[in-house]
Amino acid sequence: MPVLFQADADLNQNIVLATLRRFPSIDFQPATAAGVRGLADPDVLRLPAEQGRILVSHDQRTMPRHFAQFIQ
């Protein structure tokens, strides 16, 4: 089963683009494609979970708190 990734809106999109350029077979969905830009953190976490994706984020300020609540 392939690993699927979802970029958060705060993730530097150059990381997504460089990853896809270097490894085109990786399924790394940009934030704009998933429609996560502007969503609240719990919703951003819910969408990739429903799709079996791993969220990749730079948000160290609020995301960990929401993630802790999400997995309970």
N, C-alpha and C positions, 0 to 999 in steps of 0.2 A: 504494500500500500504506500503510495507516495505521500510525502509530507507536504502539506499545503500551508502557505503563509499568507497573512493579511497585514498590510502596512497600516499603522495608525496615522491619522492626519498630521501628527507632530513629527513623524519619522522623516528624516531628510530623504526626499525622493531620489536624490542622486544615489543613495544606497540601493534602493530598489532597482533603478536603471542599471547601475553597475553590476549588480548581482545577476540580473537577467541577461545582460550583455555577455558576462563571463560564463554563465550557466543557463542557457536558454531553456533547458528542460525543467527548471524549477518553476513551480506554480506559486508566484508571488504577486498577489493582487494588490494594486495600488489603492490608496484610500479613496481616490476619486471614483474608481470603478466600483467600489463596494458601497459608496454613499455614506461613509462614516464621518466625513467632515461636518462639524457642527453638532454632532450627536453628543449626548451626555455619556460619561465614561461607562456606566452600566450597560447602555445600549451598544457602545463600541465593543465591549467584551462579549455581549450576547450574540451578536451577528456572526463573528468567526466561530464561536462555539457551536452554533447551529449548523454551520457549514463544515465543521471538522477541520478548521484552520487554526494555526498558531498566530496569535497577535504579536506583532513586532512594534515596539513603541519606545520612544525616548522619554516618555512622561514618568519621571521618578517622583513627582510631587503628589499627584492625586491618584494615579492608576493603581499603585500597590494597595491602597486602602479599599478601593472598589473591587479589586481582584480578590482580596481576602473575604469580602462580603459575598462575592459571586460564588466562591467555591464551598461555602458553608451549606 
